[in-house]
């Protein structure tokens, strides 16, 4: 399972994800290729690590940003319970999932399917 995570989520030691994002130096990020569903390559700067989150257990966390010099506000936090997945695999799968999320949002807002019961 893959999902984006809010910055207010806590580790088991009580620290927040936002602290990791805020204080992770630029030199820890490395370039990783991600392939979109149409086959095009997109490069991201990523930092990956395993951690234990409160109420979730052991997870792999990938911090991703489009440009190396982007600040902490430009960082996307992706969390998966597949701890053995590489950062490139996480980004590729999340890119495929994102298309589905956008489609569902358009169906709900454009066709007002959210109000149907």
C-alpha positions as CSV (number, residue, x, y, z in Angstrom):
1,X,0.0,0.0,0.0
2,X,1.3,3.5,-0.9
3,X,0.0,6.8,0.3
4,X,1.0,10.4,0.9
5,X,1.5,11.3,4.6
6,X,0.7,14.5,6.5
7,X,3.7,16.2,8.1
8,X,2.0,16.0,11.5
9,X,2.3,12.2,11.7
10,X,4.6,11.1,14.6
11,X,7.3,8.5,14.8
12,X,7.2,6.1,17.8
13,X,9.8,8.2,19.5
14,X,7.4,11.2,19.5
15,X,9.1,13.3,16.8
16,X,7.1,14.5,13.8
17,X,7.6,13.8,10.1
18,X,7.9,17.5,9.5
19,X,11.1,17.6,11.7
20,X,12.7,15.0,9.4
21,X,11.6,17.0,6.3
22,X,12.7,20.3,7.7
23,X,16.1,19.2,8.9
24,X,17.2,16.7,6.2
25,X,20.3,18.3,4.5
26,X,20.3,18.6,0.7
27,X,23.4,16.4,0.4
28,X,21.3,13.4,1.6
29,X,19.1,13.5,-1.5
30,X,20.0,11.6,-4.6
31,X,18.6,11.6,-8.1
32,X,16.3,8.7,-9.0
33,X,14.4,8.1,-12.2
34,X,10.7,7.4,-12.1
35,X,8.7,6.2,-15.1
36,X,5.2,7.5,-15.7
37,X,2.4,5.2,-17.1
38,X,3.0,6.6,-20.6
39,X,6.7,5.4,-20.4
40,X,8.2,8.9,-20.0
41,X,11.1,9.2,-17.6
42,X,10.9,11.9,-14.8
43,X,13.8,12.5,-12.5
44,X,13.3,13.3,-8.8
45,X,15.5,14.0,-5.9
46,X,14.7,11.5,-3.1
47,X,15.7,10.5,0.4
48,X,14.5,7.1,1.6
49,X,14.7,5.5,4.9
50,X,12.9,2.9,7.0
51,X,11.1,3.9,10.2
52,X,8.4,3.0,12.7
53,X,5.4,5.3,12.7
54,X,2.9,5.6,15.5
55,X,-0.1,3.3,14.9
56,X,1.3,2.1,11.5
57,X,4.4,0.1,12.5
58,X,7.4,-0.5,10.2
59,X,7.3,1.5,7.0
60,X,9.5,2.9,4.2
61,X,9.5,6.6,3.9
62,X,10.4,8.4,0.7
63,X,10.9,12.2,0.6
64,X,10.6,13.4,-3.0
65,X,11.1,16.8,-4.6
66,X,11.3,17.9,-8.2
67,X,14.5,20.0,-7.9
68,X,17.5,19.5,-5.7
69,X,17.3,23.1,-4.3
70,X,13.6,23.0,-3.5
71,X,12.9,23.8,0.2
72,X,11.0,21.7,2.7
73,X,7.6,23.0,1.4
74,X,8.3,21.4,-2.0
75,X,8.9,17.9,-0.5
76,X,6.3,15.2,-1.0
77,X,6.2,12.5,1.7
78,X,5.3,9.0,0.4
79,X,4.9,6.1,2.8
80,X,4.6,2.4,2.0
81,X,4.4,-0.8,4.1
82,X,6.6,-2.5,1.5
83,X,9.9,-1.9,3.3
84,X,12.0,-3.7,0.6
85,X,10.8,-1.5,-2.3
86,X,13.4,0.9,-3.8
87,X,12.8,4.6,-4.0
88,X,12.4,4.4,-7.8
89,X,9.8,1.6,-7.5
90,X,7.9,3.7,-4.9
91,X,7.9,6.7,-7.2
92,X,6.8,4.8,-10.3
93,X,3.9,3.1,-8.5
94,X,2.8,6.3,-6.9
95,X,2.8,8.0,-10.3
96,X,0.4,5.3,-11.6
97,X,-1.8,5.6,-8.6
98,X,-1.9,9.4,-8.9
99,X,-3.7,9.2,-12.2
100,X,-6.4,7.1,-10.6
101,X,-6.8,9.6,-7.8
102,X,-7.2,12.5,-10.2
103,X,-9.8,10.6,-12.2
104,X,-11.9,9.9,-9.0
105,X,-11.7,13.5,-8.0
106,X,-13.0,14.6,-11.4
107,X,-15.8,12.1,-11.3
108,X,-16.9,13.3,-7.8
109,X,-16.7,17.0,-8.6
110,X,-17.7,17.1,-12.2
111,X,-20.4,14.5,-12.3
112,X,-21.4,15.1,-8.6
113,X,-21.1,11.4,-7.8
114,X,-20.2,12.2,-4.2
115,X,-23.8,13.1,-3.5
116,X,-25.2,9.9,-5.0
117,X,-26.1,7.2,-2.5
